[in-house]
Amino acid sequence: MSRTKQVLQQLRDHESRNVTFIDPDGGWPIVWERARGTQVWDAEGRKYLDLTGAFGVAAAGHANPRVVRAGQRQMSRLLHAMGDVHPHAMKAKLARELSRLTFERWTKGRSGATKGKTIFCNSGFEAVEAALKTALLATAKPGVVAFQGSYHGLGYGALNVTHRDHFRRPFRSQLRSFAEFVLFPASDAELERSARAVRQLLKRGDFGAVLVEPVQARGGIQVPPREFLPQLRKLCDESGALLIADEVYTGFGRTGKWFASEHSGTAPDLVCLGKALTGGFPLSACVGRSELMDAAWPASNGEAIHTSTFLGHPVGCAMALAQIDEIRRGRLVERSAREGAFLLEQLREEIRHADLQINARGMGLMAGVEFSLPGGAPATMVCLRMMKEMLRRGIIVLPEGEHGNVISFTPPLTIMRGELRTAVRTLRACLEGMNGRRR
C-alpha cells in the first residue's frame, strides 16, 4: 500500500468523516509531505505548483527560511508563555508593529495620529468574534449588518455572520441570529441597492456594526465597486455604528496593498487579521482604534473577560514579525499588484470556451475564474473536473463560491511570472480537454 493510501485510510478510520473529503476514484486529495517557496511535494515524492498559498497563508513562500528560523529561535528560548497573565516581549513587540502597520499608517499626516490596540487570537474566526464583542461593548447594540456570500468562519459567533446556508443550517437552532444579510454589490447598480439596505437597517437603531470582507474570497473572489467601502464608512459615521473589515484573507499584500481596504482609502474601526500574518503558525489578531478599544474594554482586574491559553503565542509572534519583515524586504505588496495584473490579463486573454460563460476577476494575487453554462447556471462539475485534472498535471487550485464554480488563484506572493504562465496554460489545456462536456 502506498504512503498516500496508508494516510488516507488512517483518516477514514480515526478522523471525523466530515473533515477530509476523499474521492472514491482516488483522484483527491494528495497527502502533503513538504513545501518550499511555491512548490509542494506529496507523500509519493511528486512535485506540485501551489496556486492556493495554503489558503493564502504562505504569502512570503512556504517555509520561508527567515520565518522558519525566527520560529526555531523562539522555540528554543521560550516555547509557551501565559497568555493574559505573565506576558512575553514578543507579544508587546508584535502589538506595536500591528499598530504601526494599520492605524498609525492609515492616519499618518493627520493631527493626532491614531494608534491601534490588539486582541490576539488563534484563528481567523476568533479575531472576528473579538471584533463582534468589541462592537457590542462599545455600542451596546447587538445587531450586525453582514453581506450575502460572506464567510467569516465557523465558530458559533462567527457563524451568525457567515452567510452560506451550508454552514449554518445544521446549527441554526443554537444560533442567536443577530445578523441581517445585505447584497454584496458587484456593480454600480447593485451598490445603490446595497447602500439603501444598509442605511435602512442602521436607521432601526439596534445595529452596532457593519462587518465586511473588502474582497470576498470564499464567496467567489467577488470584487465590489471602488465606492463600496467609502459608502459603508459614511453610513457608519452617520449612525454611530462601527465598520469592521475582515482582512483575514485579504491582508498582508494579497490584493496588491498591505490591506484591501486601502484600495479605496477607507480606514475601518476594527480590522481582523490572520492567515498570512505568520506564514504558517496559528495566530490571528483583532486590531482596533486605541480610543475605541479603551472605551469598549475595561482594564483587567486580574481576570480577563476575553482570553485563551495560547493568546499571543511567543512562537507565532516571532514568526509574524519575521513574516512582516519578509513582505517588506521582498517588496511583496508591490509584487502582488504587478504580477496580479499580469495574471488577470492572461486569464482574460487565454481562458475561453465556446460552450461556457467565463468571467475572470480579481485584485492583486487574488484572482478567480467563474464558469457558467450559457443560461447562467453555475458550471460546477466543469470546474471540479478541471480542478482535479490540474492536480493530476501538477498544479494545486481550489474552488470558491457558493456553487464551487470559481477556480481561485491565491499563490505565494513570491510566485514567478513563468509559473503564472504555466498555470494559465495548464488551465487552458484542461478546459480544451473538456470536449464540450459542461454539466
Secondary structure by P-SEA (a helix, b strand, c coil): ccaaaaaaaaaaaccccccbbbbcccccbbbbccccccccccccccccccccccccccccccccaaaaaaaaaaaaccccccccccccaaaaaaaaaaaaaccccccccccbbbbbbbbbbccaaaaaaaaaaaaaaaccccbbbbbccccccccaaaaaaccccccccccccccccccccccccccaaaaaaaaaaaaaaaacccccbbbbccccccccccccccaaaaaaaaaaaaccbbbbbccccccccccccccccccccccccbbbbccccccccbbbbbbccaaaaaaccccccccccccccccccaaaaaaaaaaaaaaaaaaaaaaaaaaaaaaaaaaaaccccccbbbbbbbcccbbbbbbbccccccaaaaaaaaaaaaaaacccccccccccccccccccccccaaaaaaaaaaaaaaaaacccccc
